[in-house]
Amino acid sequence: MVRRGSVFGEVPCRLQGKQVRDPATGREGRLMAVLEEPLGAVDGRQRYAETAYVRGVDAREFTASPTTLTEAEGP
């Protein structure tokens, strides 16, 4: 993955601010942000991963893969 900004930089996502569902866990909530976070160095090169932060209906945030999130019906 190519680093697109500063470490812990926010990545634009079309679902940001919308109600989403994580199919891996079945949890739903509002997508608050997608951040690019460092994984570590491999072969002398820094690697990054995108992490979605979702605020669940119980007001607690959880993380998910942004590539698997789907838009859900809700408030």
All heavy atoms as a GROMACS GRO file, in nm:
protein
  571
    1MET      N    1   0.084  -0.116   0.000
    1MET     CA    2   0.000   0.000   0.000
    1MET      C    3   0.089   0.123   0.000
    1MET      O    4   0.188   0.130   0.070
    1MET     CB    5  -0.089  -0.002   0.123
    1MET     CG    6  -0.178   0.117   0.135
    1MET     SD    7  -0.300   0.103   0.266
    1MET     CE    8  -0.405  -0.020   0.194
    2VAL      N    9   0.052   0.220  -0.076
    2VAL     CA   10   0.129   0.343  -0.087
    2VAL      C   11   0.078   0.443   0.016
    2VAL      O   12  -0.041   0.464   0.030
    2VAL     CB   13   0.114   0.402  -0.229
    2VAL    CG1   14   0.185   0.534  -0.240
    2VAL    CG2   15   0.165   0.304  -0.332
    3ARG      N   16   0.169   0.503   0.087
    3ARG     CA   17   0.134   0.602   0.187
    3ARG      C   18   0.090   0.729   0.116
    3ARG      O   19   0.159   0.782   0.031
    3ARG     CB   20   0.256   0.629   0.274
    3ARG     CG   21   0.227   0.717   0.388
    3ARG     CD   22   0.346   0.720   0.480
    3ARG     NE   23   0.343   0.844   0.553
    3ARG     CZ   24   0.447   0.913   0.588
    3ARG    NH1   25   0.567   0.871   0.559
    3ARG    NH2   26   0.435   1.023   0.654
    4ARG      N   27  -0.029   0.780   0.151
    4ARG     CA   28  -0.085   0.894   0.081
    4ARG      C   29  -0.083   1.023   0.161
    4ARG      O   30  -0.141   1.120   0.122
    4ARG     CB   31  -0.229   0.864   0.044
    4ARG     CG   32  -0.238   0.768  -0.069
    4ARG     CD   33  -0.378   0.736  -0.092
    4ARG     NE   34  -0.413   0.637   0.008
    4ARG     CZ   35  -0.520   0.563   0.007
    4ARG    NH1   36  -0.607   0.577  -0.087
    4ARG    NH2   37  -0.542   0.474   0.099
    5GLY      N   38  -0.024   1.025   0.276
    5GLY     CA   39  -0.024   1.148   0.354
    5GLY      C   40   0.059   1.125   0.479
    5GLY      O   41   0.148   1.041   0.481
    6SER      N   42   0.028   1.198   0.582
    6SER     CA   43   0.102   1.182   0.706
    6SER      C   44   0.057   1.054   0.776
    6SER      O   45  -0.049   1.000   0.749
    6SER     CB   46   0.078   1.303   0.796
    6SER     OG   47  -0.057   1.309   0.831
    7VAL      N   48   0.140   1.008   0.867
    7VAL     CA   49   0.107   0.890   0.946
    7VAL      C   50  -0.023   0.919   1.021
    7VAL      O   51  -0.043   1.028   1.073
    7VAL     CB   52   0.221   0.856   1.043
    7VAL    CG1   53   0.184   0.741   1.133
    7VAL    CG2   54   0.347   0.825   0.965
    8PHE      N   55  -0.111   0.823   1.027
    8PHE     CA   56  -0.244   0.837   1.087
    8PHE      C   57  -0.329   0.938   1.012
    8PHE      O   58  -0.418   0.998   1.068
    8PHE     CB   59  -0.237   0.874   1.235
    8PHE     CG   60  -0.165   0.772   1.318
    8PHE    CD1   61  -0.041   0.799   1.370
    8PHE    CD2   62  -0.221   0.649   1.342
    8PHE    CE1   63   0.027   0.705   1.446
    8PHE    CE2   64  -0.154   0.554   1.418
    8PHE     CZ   65  -0.030   0.582   1.470
    9GLY      N   66  -0.303   0.953   0.883
    9GLY     CA   67  -0.379   1.046   0.802
    9GLY      C   68  -0.515   0.990   0.766
    9GLY      O   69  -0.534   0.870   0.750
   10GLU      N   70  -0.612   1.079   0.755
   10GLU     CA   71  -0.747   1.038   0.721
   10GLU      C   72  -0.757   1.012   0.571
   10GLU      O   73  -0.702   1.086   0.489
   10GLU     CB   74  -0.847   1.145   0.763
   10GLU     CG   75  -0.989   1.096   0.758
   10GLU     CD   76  -1.084   1.188   0.832
   10GLU    OE1   77  -1.039   1.275   0.908
   10GLU    OE2   78  -1.206   1.170   0.813
   11VAL      N   79  -0.828   0.907   0.536
   11VAL     CA   80  -0.847   0.866   0.397
   11VAL      C   81  -0.993   0.895   0.361
   11VAL      O   82  -1.084   0.857   0.434
   11VAL     CB   83  -0.817   0.716   0.380
   11VAL    CG1   84  -0.844   0.671   0.238
   11VAL    CG2   85  -0.674   0.686   0.421
   12PRO      N   86  -1.020   0.961   0.249
   12PRO     CA   87  -1.159   0.987   0.209
   12PRO      C   88  -1.233   0.856   0.181
   12PRO      O   89  -1.176   0.762   0.128
   12PRO     CB   90  -1.147   1.070   0.081
   12PRO     CG   91  -1.003   1.091   0.056
   12PRO     CD   92  -0.924   1.013   0.154
   13CYS      N   93  -1.360   0.852   0.220
   13CYS     CA   94  -1.443   0.733   0.198
   13CYS      C   95  -1.585   0.779   0.167
   13CYS      O   96  -1.640   0.866   0.236
   13CYS     CB   97  -1.442   0.645   0.323
   13CYS     SG   98  -1.539   0.495   0.305
   14ARG      N   99  -1.644   0.720   0.066
   14ARG     CA  100  -1.780   0.760   0.024
   14ARG      C  101  -1.885   0.731   0.129
   14ARG      O  102  -1.993   0.790   0.129
   14ARG     CB  103  -1.818   0.694  -0.108
   14ARG     CG  104  -1.836   0.543  -0.097
   14ARG     CD  105  -1.880   0.480  -0.229
   14ARG     NE  106  -1.906   0.340  -0.213
   14ARG     CZ  107  -2.017   0.288  -0.161
   14ARG    NH1  108  -2.113   0.368  -0.122
   14ARG    NH2  109  -2.032   0.159  -0.149
   15LEU      N  110  -1.858   0.641   0.223
   15LEU     CA  111  -1.955   0.605   0.326
   15LEU      C  112  -1.939   0.685   0.455
   15LEU      O  113  -2.015   0.666   0.549
   15LEU     CB  114  -1.944   0.455   0.359
   15LEU     CG  115  -1.980   0.359   0.247
   15LEU    CD1  116  -1.951   0.215   0.287
   15LEU    CD2  117  -2.126   0.375   0.208
   16GLN      N  118  -1.842   0.774   0.460
   16GLN     CA  119  -1.817   0.849   0.584
   16GLN      C  120  -1.940   0.927   0.626
   16GLN      O  121  -2.004   0.995   0.546
   16GLN     CB  122  -1.700   0.944   0.567
   16GLN     CG  123  -1.661   1.008   0.699
   16GLN     CD  124  -1.519   1.057   0.701
   16GLN    OE1  125  -1.443   1.028   0.610
   16GLN    NE2  126  -1.484   1.130   0.802
   17GLY      N  127  -1.975   0.915   0.754
   17GLY     CA  128  -2.091   0.983   0.809
   17GLY      C  129  -2.221   0.907   0.789
   17GLY      O  130  -2.325   0.949   0.838
   18LYS      N  131  -2.215   0.795   0.718
   18LYS     CA  132  -2.336   0.717   0.690
   18LYS      C  133  -2.344   0.595   0.781
   18LYS      O  134  -2.248   0.553   0.842
   18LYS     CB  135  -2.336   0.670   0.544
   18LYS     CG  136  -2.344   0.785   0.446
   18LYS     CD  137  -2.353   0.735   0.306
   18LYS     CE  138  -2.363   0.854   0.210
   18LYS     NZ  139  -2.370   0.812   0.073
   19GLN      N  140  -2.464   0.540   0.789
   19GLN     CA  141  -2.488   0.417   0.865
   19GLN      C  142  -2.431   0.301   0.783
   19GLN      O  143  -2.463   0.285   0.665
   19GLN     CB  144  -2.639   0.399   0.888
   19GLN     CG  145  -2.674   0.296   0.989
   19GLN     CD  146  -2.646   0.342   1.132
   19GLN    OE1  147  -2.618   0.457   1.158
   19GLN    NE2  148  -2.653   0.250   1.224
   20VAL      N  149  -2.343   0.221   0.847
   20VAL     CA  150  -2.279   0.110   0.777
   20VAL      C  151  -2.294  -0.019   0.856
   20VAL      O  152  -2.325  -0.018   0.975
   20VAL     CB  153  -2.128   0.138   0.753
   20VAL    CG1  154  -2.109   0.256   0.659
   20VAL    CG2  155  -2.054   0.159   0.883
   21ARG      N  156  -2.269  -0.130   0.788
   21ARG     CA  157  -2.274  -0.262   0.850
   21ARG      C  158  -2.144  -0.333   0.819
   21ARG      O  159  -2.095  -0.331   0.706
   21ARG     CB  160  -2.391  -0.343   0.793
   21ARG     CG  161  -2.404  -0.479   0.855
   21ARG     CD  162  -2.530  -0.550   0.801
   21ARG     NE  163  -2.554  -0.672   0.873
   21ARG     CZ  164  -2.488  -0.786   0.854
   21ARG    NH1  165  -2.396  -0.793   0.761
   21ARG    NH2  166  -2.517  -0.892   0.925
   22ASP      N  167  -2.089  -0.399   0.923
   22ASP     CA  168  -1.968  -0.480   0.906
   22ASP      C  169  -2.014  -0.625   0.892
   22ASP      O  170  -2.057  -0.687   0.989
   22ASP     CB  171  -1.877  -0.465   1.027
   22ASP     CG  172  -1.753  -0.552   1.019
   22ASP    OD1  173  -1.720  -0.600   0.909
   22ASP    OD2  174  -1.689  -0.574   1.123
   23PRO      N  175  -2.007  -0.682   0.771
   23PRO     CA  176  -2.056  -0.819   0.750
   23PRO      C  177  -1.979  -0.924   0.830
   23PRO      O  178  -2.034  -1.029   0.862
   23PRO     CB  179  -2.041  -0.842   0.600
   23PRO     CG  180  -1.980  -0.723   0.542
   23PRO     CD  181  -1.959  -0.622   0.649
   24ALA      N  182  -1.854  -0.896   0.865
   24ALA     CA  183  -1.774  -0.993   0.940
   24ALA      C  184  -1.828  -1.014   1.080
   24ALA      O  185  -1.822  -1.125   1.134
   24ALA     CB  186  -1.629  -0.948   0.946
   25THR      N  187  -1.883  -0.908   1.141
   25THR     CA  188  -1.932  -0.919   1.279
   25THR      C  189  -2.083  -0.898   1.289
   25THR      O  190  -2.142  -0.928   1.393
   25THR     CB  191  -1.864  -0.813   1.368
   25THR    OG1  192  -1.899  -0.682   1.320
   25THR    CG2  193  -1.714  -0.831   1.370
   26GLY      N  194  -2.144  -0.841   1.186
   26GLY     CA  195  -2.287  -0.812   1.190
   26GLY      C  196  -2.320  -0.683   1.263
   26GLY      O  197  -2.436  -0.648   1.277
   27ARG      N  198  -2.219  -0.612   1.311
   27ARG     CA  199  -2.243  -0.488   1.384
   27ARG      C  200  -2.272  -0.373   1.289
   27ARG      O  201  -2.224  -0.370   1.176
   27ARG     CB  202  -2.122  -0.453   1.471
   27ARG     CG  203  -2.099  -0.554   1.581
   27ARG     CD  204  -1.984  -0.517   1.668
   27ARG     NE  205  -2.022  -0.403   1.751
   27ARG     CZ  206  -1.941  -0.340   1.833
   27ARG    NH1  207  -1.816  -0.379   1.844
   27ARG    NH2  208  -1.984  -0.239   1.907
   28GLU      N  209  -2.351  -0.278   1.338
   28GLU     CA  210  -2.385  -0.159   1.261
   28GLU      C  211  -2.351  -0.034   1.339
   28GLU      O  212  -2.344  -0.036   1.462
   28GLU     CB  213  -2.533  -0.158   1.226
   28GLU     CG  214  -2.573  -0.262   1.126
   28GLU     CD  215  -2.716  -0.244   1.077
   28GLU    OE1  216  -2.774  -0.136   1.096
   28GLU    OE2  217  -2.767  -0.340   1.018
   29GLY      N  218  -2.330   0.075   1.265
   29GLY     CA  219  -2.305   0.204   1.327
   29GLY      C  220  -2.272   0.307   1.222
   29GLY      O  221  -2.283   0.282   1.103
   30ARG      N  222  -2.232   0.425   1.268
   30ARG     CA  223  -2.200   0.536   1.178
   30ARG      C  224  -2.049   0.539   1.156
   30ARG      O  225  -1.972   0.538   1.250
   30ARG     CB  226  -2.246   0.668   1.238
   30ARG     CG  227  -2.225   0.786   1.147
   30ARG     CD  228  -2.302   0.908   1.188
   30ARG     NE  229  -2.442   0.884   1.216
   30ARG     CZ  230  -2.539   0.873   1.124
   30ARG    NH1  231  -2.509   0.883   0.998
   30ARG    NH2  232  -2.663   0.852   1.159
   31LEU      N  233  -2.010   0.543   1.028
   31LEU     CA  234  -1.868   0.549   0.994
   31LEU      C  235  -1.815   0.687   1.029
   31LEU      O  236  -1.857   0.788   0.973
   31LEU     CB  237  -1.846   0.520   0.846
   31LEU     CG  238  -1.702   0.524   0.798
   31LEU    CD1  239  -1.615   0.423   0.871
   31LEU    CD2  240  -1.696   0.502   0.648
   32MET      N  241  -1.721   0.692   1.124
   32MET     CA  242  -1.666   0.818   1.171
   32MET      C  243  -1.544   0.860   1.090
   32MET      O  244  -1.527   0.979   1.061
   32MET     CB  245  -1.630   0.808   1.319
   32MET     CG  246  -1.748   0.767   1.407
   32MET     SD  247  -1.896   0.866   1.385
   32MET     CE  248  -1.845   1.020   1.458
   33ALA      N  249  -1.456   0.764   1.059
   33ALA     CA  250  -1.334   0.798   0.986
   33ALA      C  251  -1.268   0.671   0.934
   33ALA      O  252  -1.290   0.562   0.987
   33ALA     CB  253  -1.236   0.872   1.076
   34VAL      N  254  -1.188   0.688   0.830
   34VAL     CA  255  -1.099   0.582   0.781
   34VAL      C  256  -0.959   0.641   0.790
   34VAL      O  257  -0.931   0.747   0.734
   34VAL     CB  258  -1.132   0.541   0.636
   34VAL    CG1  259  -1.031   0.438   0.587
   34VAL    CG2  260  -1.273   0.486   0.628
   35LEU      N  261  -0.872   0.572   0.864
   35LEU     CA  262  -0.737   0.620   0.885
   35LEU      C  263  -0.636   0.523   0.825
   35LEU      O  264  -0.657   0.402   0.827
   35LEU     CB  265  -0.707   0.636   1.034
   35LEU     CG  266  -0.795   0.733   1.111
   35LEU    CD1  267  -0.752   0.738   1.257
   35LEU    CD2  268  -0.792   0.871   1.050
   36GLU      N  269  -0.527   0.580   0.776
   36GLU     CA  270  -0.416   0.501   0.726
   36GLU      C  271  -0.316   0.488   0.841
   36GLU      O  272  -0.265   0.588   0.892
   36GLU     CB  273  -0.353   0.573   0.607
   36GLU     CG  274  -0.249   0.494   0.536
   36GLU     CD  275  -0.201   0.568   0.414
   36GLU    OE1  276  -0.147   0.680   0.431
   36GLU    OE2  277  -0.217   0.517   0.303
   37GLU      N  278  -0.291   0.364   0.885
   37GLU     CA  279  -0.208   0.340   1.002
   37GLU      C  280  -0.089   0.252   0.968
   37GLU      O  281  -0.102   0.160   0.887
   37GLU     CB  282  -0.291   0.275   1.113
   37GLU     CG  283  -0.409   0.361   1.154
   37GLU     CD  284  -0.496   0.300   1.259
   37GLU    OE1  285  -0.515   0.177   1.259
   37GLU    OE2  286  -0.546   0.375   1.342
   38PRO      N  287   0.025   0.278   1.031
   38PRO     CA  288   0.145   0.199   1.001
   38PRO      C  289   0.136   0.058   1.057
   38PRO      O  290   0.089   0.037   1.169
   38PRO     CB  291   0.258   0.278   1.068
   38PRO     CG  292   0.191   0.354   1.177
   38PRO     CD  293   0.052   0.383   1.129
   39LEU      N  294   0.178  -0.041   0.978
   39LEU     CA  295   0.184  -0.180   1.023
   39LEU      C  296   0.323  -0.216   1.072
   39LEU      O  297   0.340  -0.300   1.159
   39LEU     CB  298   0.148  -0.274   0.908
   39LEU     CG  299   0.004  -0.272   0.861
   39LEU    CD1  300  -0.011  -0.361   0.740
   39LEU    CD2  301  -0.089  -0.316   0.971
   40GLY      N  302   0.423  -0.156   1.013
   40GLY     CA  303   0.562  -0.186   1.045
   40GLY      C  304   0.643  -0.192   0.917
   40GLY      O  305   0.591  -0.175   0.807
   41ALA      N  306   0.770  -0.220   0.932
   41ALA     CA  307   0.859  -0.225   0.817
   41ALA      C  308   0.877  -0.368   0.769
   41ALA      O  309   0.891  -0.460   0.849
   41ALA     CB  310   0.994  -0.165   0.852
   42VAL      N  311   0.870  -0.386   0.638
   42VAL     CA  312   0.894  -0.514   0.574
   42VAL      C  313   0.993  -0.490   0.462
   42VAL      O  314   0.970  -0.404   0.376
   42VAL     CB  315   0.763  -0.574   0.516
   42VAL    CG1  316   0.791  -0.703   0.444
   42VAL    CG2  317   0.660  -0.594   0.626
   43ASP      N  318   1.103  -0.565   0.463
   43ASP     CA  319   1.209  -0.547   0.363
   43ASP      C  320   1.258  -0.403   0.356
   43ASP      O  321   1.285  -0.350   0.249
   43ASP     CB  322   1.160  -0.592   0.224
   43ASP     CG  323   1.128  -0.740   0.218
   43ASP    OD1  324   1.192  -0.817   0.293
   43ASP    OD2  325   1.039  -0.777   0.141
   44GLY      N  326   1.261  -0.337   0.472
   44GLY     CA  327   1.311  -0.200   0.478
   44GLY      C  328   1.212  -0.095   0.433
   44GLY      O  329   1.246   0.022   0.425
   45ARG      N  330   1.089  -0.135   0.401
   45ARG     CA  331   0.987  -0.039   0.357
   45ARG      C  332   0.873  -0.038   0.457
   45ARG      O  333   0.826  -0.143   0.500
   45ARG     CB  334   0.933  -0.076   0.220
   45ARG     CG  335   1.040  -0.066   0.112
   45ARG     CD  336   0.986  -0.101  -0.023
   45ARG     NE  337   0.878  -0.010  -0.058
   45ARG     CZ  338   0.790  -0.034  -0.153
   45ARG    NH1  339   0.795  -0.145  -0.221
   45ARG    NH2  340   0.696   0.052  -0.179
   46GLN      N  341   0.826   0.080   0.491
   46GLN     CA  342   0.713   0.094   0.583
   46GLN      C  343   0.585   0.050   0.512
   46GLN      O  344   0.561   0.087   0.398
   46GLN     CB  345   0.701   0.240   0.629
   46GLN     CG  346   0.593   0.264   0.732
   46GLN     CD  347   0.624   0.203   0.867
   46GLN    OE1  348   0.737   0.201   0.911
   46GLN    NE2  349   0.524   0.151   0.932
   47ARG      N  350   0.502  -0.028   0.582
   47ARG     CA  351   0.373  -0.073   0.527
   47ARG      C  352   0.259  -0.011   0.607
   47ARG      O  353   0.270   0.011   0.726
   47ARG     CB  354   0.362  -0.226   0.535
   47ARG     CG  355   0.471  -0.300   0.462
   47ARG     CD  356   0.459  -0.280   0.315
   47ARG     NE  357   0.565  -0.354   0.249
   47ARG     CZ  358   0.581  -0.360   0.122
   47ARG    NH1  359   0.501  -0.296   0.042
   47ARG    NH2  360   0.680  -0.428   0.069
   48TYR      N  361   0.148   0.014   0.538
   48TYR     CA  362   0.033   0.079   0.598
   48TYR      C  363  -0.093   0.000   0.570
   48TYR      O  364  -0.101  -0.073   0.471
   48TYR     CB  365   0.017   0.222   0.544
   48TYR     CG  366   0.132   0.311   0.580
   48TYR    CD1  367   0.247   0.314   0.501
   48TYR    CD2  368   0.129   0.389   0.693
   48TYR    CE1  369   0.355   0.393   0.534
   48TYR    CE2  370   0.237   0.470   0.727
   48TYR     CZ  371   0.349   0.471   0.648
   48TYR     OH  372   0.456   0.549   0.681
   49ALA      N  373  -0.194   0.018   0.655
   49ALA     CA  374  -0.325  -0.044   0.634
   49ALA      C  375  -0.432   0.060   0.665
   49ALA      O  376  -0.411   0.149   0.748
   49ALA     CB  377  -0.342  -0.164   0.724
   50GLU      N  378  -0.544   0.048   0.599
   50GLU     CA  379  -0.656   0.137   0.625
   50GLU      C  380  -0.747   0.072   0.728
   50GLU      O  381  -0.780  -0.046   0.717
   50GLU     CB  382  -0.732   0.167   0.498
   50GLU     CG  383  -0.654   0.252   0.400
   50GLU     CD  384  -0.728   0.282   0.272
   50GLU    OE1  385  -0.842   0.231   0.255
   50GLU    OE2  386  -0.672   0.353   0.188
   51THR      N  387  -0.789   0.150   0.828
   51THR     CA  388  -0.877   0.102   0.933
   51THR      C  389  -0.998   0.195   0.942
   51THR      O  390  -0.982   0.317   0.950
   51THR     CB  391  -0.805   0.102   1.069
   51THR    OG1  392  -0.688   0.021   1.059
   51THR    CG2  393  -0.893   0.044   1.178
   52ALA      N  394  -1.117   0.136   0.941
   52ALA     CA  395  -1.240   0.214   0.955
   52ALA      C  396  -1.280   0.218   1.102
   52ALA      O  397  -1.276   0.116   1.171
   52ALA     CB  398  -1.352   0.151   0.873
   53TYR      N  399  -1.316   0.337   1.150
   53TYR     CA  400  -1.365   0.354   1.286
   53TYR      C  401  -1.514   0.382   1.280
   53TYR      O  402  -1.557   0.478   1.219
   53TYR     CB  403  -1.291   0.469   1.355
   53TYR     CG  404  -1.149   0.430   1.389
   53TYR    CD1  405  -1.047   0.440   1.295
   53TYR    CD2  406  -1.118   0.377   1.514
   53TYR    CE1  407  -0.917   0.401   1.325
   53TYR    CE2  408  -0.988   0.338   1.544
   53TYR     CZ  409  -0.890   0.351   1.449
   53TYR     OH  410  -0.762   0.310   1.479
   54VAL      N  411  -1.591   0.293   1.342
   54VAL     CA  412  -1.736   0.298   1.335
   54VAL      C  413  -1.791   0.316   1.476
   54VAL      O  414  -1.752   0.244   1.568
   54VAL     CB  415  -1.793   0.168   1.273
   54VAL    CG1  416  -1.945   0.174   1.263
   54VAL    CG2  417  -1.731   0.141   1.137
   55ARG      N  418  -1.881   0.412   1.494
   55ARG     CA  419  -1.948   0.431   1.623
   55ARG      C  420  -2.076   0.350   1.621
   55ARG      O  421  -2.169   0.378   1.546
   55ARG     CB  422  -1.979   0.578   1.650
   55ARG     CG  423  -2.047   0.596   1.786
   55ARG     CD  424  -2.051   0.740   1.831
   55ARG     NE  425  -1.916   0.787   1.852
   55ARG     CZ  426  -1.877   0.912   1.827
   55ARG    NH1  427  -1.961   1.001   1.781
   55ARG    NH2  428  -1.752   0.948   1.850
   56GLY      N  429  -2.079   0.246   1.704
   56GLY     CA  430  -2.192   0.155   1.708
   56GLY      C  431  -2.316   0.217   1.769
   56GLY      O  432  -2.312   0.326   1.827
   57VAL      N  433  -2.428   0.146   1.759
   57VAL     CA  434  -2.554   0.196   1.813
   57VAL      C  435  -2.548   0.209   1.965
   57VAL      O  436  -2.627   0.284   2.024
   57VAL     CB  437  -2.672   0.106   1.771
   57VAL    CG1  438  -2.695   0.113   1.622
   57VAL    CG2  439  -2.650  -0.038   1.815
   58ASP      N  440  -2.454   0.140   2.030
   58ASP     CA  441  -2.437   0.150   2.175
   58ASP      C  442  -2.340   0.262   2.212
   58ASP      O  443  -2.299   0.273   2.327
   58ASP     CB  444  -2.390   0.017   2.233
   58ASP     CG  445  -2.258  -0.030   2.174
   58ASP    OD1  446  -2.201   0.039   2.088
   58ASP    OD2  447  -2.211  -0.138   2.215
   59ALA      N  448  -2.301   0.344   2.115
   59ALA     CA  449  -2.212   0.460   2.131
   59ALA      C  450  -2.066   0.421   2.153
   59ALA      O  451  -1.983   0.507   2.178
   59ALA     CB  452  -2.259   0.554   2.242
   60ARG      N  453  -2.031   0.293   2.144
   60ARG     CA  454  -1.891   0.251   2.154
   60ARG      C  455  -1.837   0.231   2.014
   60ARG      O  456  -1.904   0.176   1.928
   60ARG     CB  457  -1.879   0.120   2.233
   60ARG     CG  458  -1.911   0.141   2.381
   60ARG     CD  459  -1.885   0.016   2.459
   60ARG     NE  460  -1.982  -0.086   2.417
   60ARG     CZ  461  -1.983  -0.209   2.463
   60ARG    NH1  462  -1.894  -0.249   2.550
   60ARG    NH2  463  -2.074  -0.294   2.420
   61GLU      N  464  -1.713   0.277   1.993
   61GLU     CA  465  -1.652   0.262   1.861
   61GLU      C  466  -1.587   0.127   1.846
   61GLU      O  467  -1.538   0.068   1.942
   61GLU     CB  468  -1.549   0.372   1.836
   61GLU     CG  469  -1.613   0.506   1.808
   61GLU     CD  470  -1.516   0.608   1.752
   61GLU    OE1  471  -1.397   0.577   1.735
   61GLU    OE2  472  -1.562   0.719   1.724
   62PHE      N  473  -1.590   0.077   1.723
   62PHE     CA  474  -1.519  -0.046   1.688
   62PHE      C  475  -1.451  -0.024   1.554
   62PHE      O  476  -1.483   0.070   1.482
   62PHE     CB  477  -1.613  -0.167   1.686
   62PHE     CG  478  -1.723  -0.161   1.582
   62PHE    CD1  479  -1.706  -0.220   1.457
   62PHE    CD2  480  -1.844  -0.099   1.609
   62PHE    CE1  481  -1.807  -0.218   1.363
   62PHE    CE2  482  -1.946  -0.096   1.516
   62PHE     CZ  483  -1.927  -0.156   1.392
   63THR      N  484  -1.354  -0.109   1.526
   63THR     CA  485  -1.281  -0.096   1.400
   63THR      C  486  -1.323  -0.207   1.305
   63THR      O  487  -1.369  -0.314   1.347
   63THR     CB  488  -1.129  -0.104   1.422
   63THR    OG1  489  -1.097  -0.228   1.482
   63THR    CG2  490  -1.081   0.011   1.508
   64ALA      N  491  -1.306  -0.180   1.176
   64ALA     CA  492  -1.340  -0.276   1.073
   64ALA      C  493  -1.257  -0.245   0.949
   64ALA      O  494  -1.197  -0.138   0.938
   64ALA     CB  495  -1.489  -0.268   1.039
   65SER      N  496  -1.257  -0.338   0.857
   65SER     CA  497  -1.191  -0.316   0.729
   65SER      C  498  -1.283  -0.228   0.644
   65SER      O  499  -1.400  -0.263   0.622
   65SER     CB  500  -1.167  -0.449   0.658
   65SER     OG  501  -1.123  -0.425   0.527
   66PRO      N  502  -1.235  -0.115   0.594
   66PRO     CA  503  -1.321  -0.028   0.515
   66PRO      C  504  -1.364  -0.090   0.382
   66PRO      O  505  -1.466  -0.051   0.325
   66PRO     CB  506  -1.237   0.097   0.493
   66PRO     CG  507  -1.097   0.055   0.515
   66PRO     CD  508  -1.100  -0.060   0.610
   67THR      N  509  -1.290  -0.189   0.334
   67THR     CA  510  -1.325  -0.249   0.206
   67THR      C  511  -1.444  -0.342   0.215
   67THR      O  512  -1.506  -0.373   0.113
   67THR     CB  513  -1.205  -0.327   0.148
   67THR    OG1  514  -1.167  -0.428   0.241
   67THR    CG2  515  -1.088  -0.235   0.121
   68THR      N  516  -1.480  -0.387   0.335
   68THR     CA  517  -1.592  -0.480   0.349
   68THR      C  518  -1.719  -0.414   0.399
   68THR      O  519  -1.824  -0.478   0.400
   68THR     CB  520  -1.555  -0.597   0.444
   68THR    OG1  521  -1.527  -0.543   0.573
   68THR    CG2  522  -1.437  -0.674   0.392
   69LEU      N  523  -1.713  -0.289   0.441
   69LEU     CA  524  -1.831  -0.221   0.494
   69LEU      C  525  -1.935  -0.201   0.384
   69LEU      O  526  -1.902  -0.172   0.270
   69LEU     CB  527  -1.793  -0.085   0.553
   69LEU     CG  528  -1.708  -0.086   0.678
   69LEU    CD1  529  -1.674   0.057   0.718
   69LEU    CD2  530  -1.776  -0.159   0.791
   70THR      N  531  -2.062  -0.215   0.424
   70THR     CA  532  -2.172  -0.190   0.332
   70THR      C  533  -2.265  -0.087   0.394
   70THR      O  534  -2.273  -0.075   0.517
   70THR     CB  535  -2.252  -0.318   0.303
   70THR    OG1  536  -2.303  -0.372   0.425
   70THR    CG2  537  -2.166  -0.423   0.234
   71GLU      N  538  -2.333  -0.011   0.310
   71GLU     CA  539  -2.426   0.087   0.361
   71GLU      C  540  -2.547   0.016   0.420
   71GLU      O  541  -2.598  -0.081   0.364
   71GLU     CB  542  -2.469   0.182   0.250
   71GLU     CG  543  -2.542   0.304   0.301
   71GLU     CD  544  -2.555   0.412   0.197
   71GLU    OE1  545  -2.502   0.397   0.085
   71GLU    OE2  546  -2.618   0.514   0.228
   72ALA      N  547  -2.592   0.064   0.535
   72ALA     CA  548  -2.706   0.002   0.604
   72ALA      C  549  -2.817   0.105   0.618
   72ALA      O  550  -2.795   0.225   0.611
   72ALA     CB  551  -2.664  -0.045   0.743
   73GLU      N  552  -2.937   0.056   0.638
   73GLU     CA  553  -3.050   0.146   0.664
   73GLU      C  554  -3.045   0.187   0.809
   73GLU      O  555  -3.001   0.111   0.894
   73GLU     CB  556  -3.182   0.075   0.635
   73GLU     CG  557  -3.201   0.042   0.490
   73GLU     CD  558  -3.333  -0.027   0.466
   73GLU    OE1  559  -3.424  -0.012   0.548
   73GLU    OE2  560  -3.345  -0.093   0.362
   74GLY      N  561  -3.086   0.306   0.837
   74GLY     CA  562  -3.086   0.351   0.976
   74GLY      C  563  -3.091   0.502   0.985
   74GLY      O  564  -3.096   0.571   0.885
   75PRO      N  565  -3.082   0.552   1.107
   75PRO     CA  566  -3.093   0.697   1.129
   75PRO      C  567  -2.977   0.774   1.072
   75PRO      O  568  -2.873   0.732   1.048
   75PRO     CB  569  -3.097   0.711   1.280
   75PRO     CG  570  -3.052   0.582   1.336
   75PRO     CD  571  -3.064   0.479   1.228
   0.00000   0.00000   0.00000
